Structures are given as C-alpha cells and as structure tokens.
C-alpha cells in the first residue's frame, strides 16, 4: 500500500496534576502538562505494486515543472527529483 494521500490525526489533552501519563507521552510547554496521540489514516489504500508507477509519474510531473521553471527563469535550478530506473522504498506500519 502507498500512503501518499493519508491523514495525520494529532490529539492534545491537558493532564491533571494527579494523572500520570504513559512514559514518553508527555510534553511540558510552560509547565502545563499535556498527553498526545498521533494516528495515521489512509481510507483509500493502494497496492504495493503501484508504488513504482506512482514514483515514475511523480518524477515526470516534478521534472516537467522544473524544466518549465528553468525556461521562465535564467537561473539554473538543480533537479531535486531525478527519474531513476529503480528506487528502494520501505514502508513500516506500526500498530496504534
């Protein structure tokens, strides 16, 4: 599956003085205590097989944009997203 169009959900909740949050799940700006939760949602997962196709399509789009930008400006813009025959990609999903 690709996670190109995923949503990131972040929740912050104030902590009372007597509440003990889980270790490493606490931030303390200005001495106020908050617990947080971060979740990633993808309501329209795509198969892993489409990653290579989507990467090539994205490369073409970015390279076209960079070429059009170079033609409008005389300054050279370095290519940030070169077309490649093969790009290693690893997706790691953690249970929430």
N, C-alpha and C positions, 0 to 999 in steps of 0.2 A: 504494500500500500504506500502511496505517497501522502505527504502531509502538507501539500502546497497551499491548500485553502482551509487550514484548520483554524480553530478559535482557541484563544488562550483566556481562561477564566481565572481571575485573581480575587480572592476574598480576604479582607482585613476585618478583624473583630477586636474591639477593646477587651483587655483582660482585667478582671478584678484583682485586687491585691491578694485575695486568698486562693485564687485559681493558679494552678501550676501547669503551664503549657508543656507539651512534649519537648524533650531536648532538641535544640537547634531549630525550633519552630517559633522563635520569639524575636521581635525586633524592638528596640527601645529608643525611638526618637524623642528627645526632650523628656525623658524619664517616664513617658506614658508607655504602657505595655500593650502590645497587640499580638495576636496569633494570626497566622496566614495560611492560606491553602492555594495551591496553583494546580489547575487542571487543564489538559489539552483535549479538545473535542474535534472530531472530524466526522461530520454527518454524511459525507459522500466519499467513503474510502475508495481508492483506485487500486488495481492490482500492481504488484511489484514489477511486472513485465513492462508496464507503461513508463517506468522511470527513464529508461534510455531515450524513448521517443520524446518525452516531455523535456528532457535536458537538451536534446538537439533542437527542438522547437524554440526553447528559451534562448539558446545560443544564437539562432538565426535572428530572433527579434532584437536582442541586445546588440549584435553586430550590425544590423541594419540601422539601428538608432545611432550607434557610434559613427558609422560612415556618414549618415546624414548630418550629424553634428559637426564632423570634420569638414564637410563641404560648406557648411554655413560659417564656420569659424576657420581662420587661417592657422590657428594654433593646433598643433598635433595633440590628439587625445590618445593616451595609451589604451589598448584594448584590455578591458578588465575580464572579459568573458570570452575566451577564445574557443572556437569549435575544436573539439577533441574527438578522436575516434572512440576512446574508452575513458571513463571516469569512474573510479571506485566510489561507492556510496554505501554507507551502513546506517540503517535506521534502528534505533533501540527504543523499545516501548517498555515503560515501567508501569506496574500496576498502581492505581491511585486508590 
